[in-house]
């Protein structure tokens, strides 16, 4: 299951890698939506399987698939996979892998969003952008992973309803 989810979301990660530079060169304030898509592997895996380490395993597999489409970004994909996977696993571990309510997924998404917003803001030199673009970037960077988490939860729930995984 982790491999299947990793391949599917790794394809999306490859597309995200391809559009990263055009987005950063153009409407950079939208980058949070692009980077936020990388929360999907762990969200779907945890929603479907509800087991320890599935988020981290699935993230790494997705990063390897995305790397095949954009080898120049391999280390970025793997680093993002480890970071996002560890945050998602950490939040799940705090509840001892017993609480699977949507709130728990959205907490990890918010943590990822805030972290990404701050780091990318300075790494991409967004402080030179107009104030409205800086504010839009920060808001979208926090809300991007939250929106992708909602999509991931819906996909995971649909897979569970379809009988893809037994709990």
Secondary structure, 3 states (H helix, E strand, C coil): CHHHHHHHHHHHHHHHHHHHHHHHHCCHHHHHHHHHHHHHHHHHHHHHHCCCCHHHHHHHHHHHHHHHHCHHHHHHHHHHHHHHHHHHHHHHHHCCCCCCCHHHHHHHHHHHHHHHHHHHHHHCCHHHCCHHHHHHHHHHHHHHHHHHHHHHHHHHHHHHHCCCCCC
